[in-house]
């Protein structure tokens, strides 16, 4: 059962191999993501992850963990606030804002923070999801 006010969190990190696989899958081979020498000359000083790679974690959680199987993404807003780096621990937080039972839909706030620094919000947004089974 999913209810307004309910929360869920998921810890994760990505490796540089994950970033390269994402770059190959999407074709986004911007050197700021995959070339350490190039990235060293930028304001980031080292390669940063693709924002969409980090946000793809939301899809994993929605479809397999919370609410889980049968969940379909309908909408997602995203704000990329701070760079994210490989081999760094992050926490994705999910806060159910609203549930529309007759449509099996929920609006969920989505946040990624660097683990150990609760005020270090890297990504924020809001998702609307539907469950083909039922959001109870």
Number of C-alpha atoms within 10 A of each C-alpha: 8 17 16 14 12 13 15 14 14 15 13 15 17 17 13 16 11 14 22 19 12 17 19 11 10 10 10 13 16 12 14 20 21 21 15 14 13 15 18 13 11 11 7 13 13 19 23 21 23 22 17 12 15 21 21 11 15 22 16 12 19 21 17 12 13 19 20 14 14 15 23 17 16 12 11 16 11 15 14 16 13 15 14 24 22 17 11 12 15 23 19 24 18 25 18 20 17 17 21 14 14 9 12 16 23 23 21 23 19 22 21 29 21 22 17 10 10 10 9 14 20 19 21 18 16 19 21 19 22 23 20 13 10 16 21 13
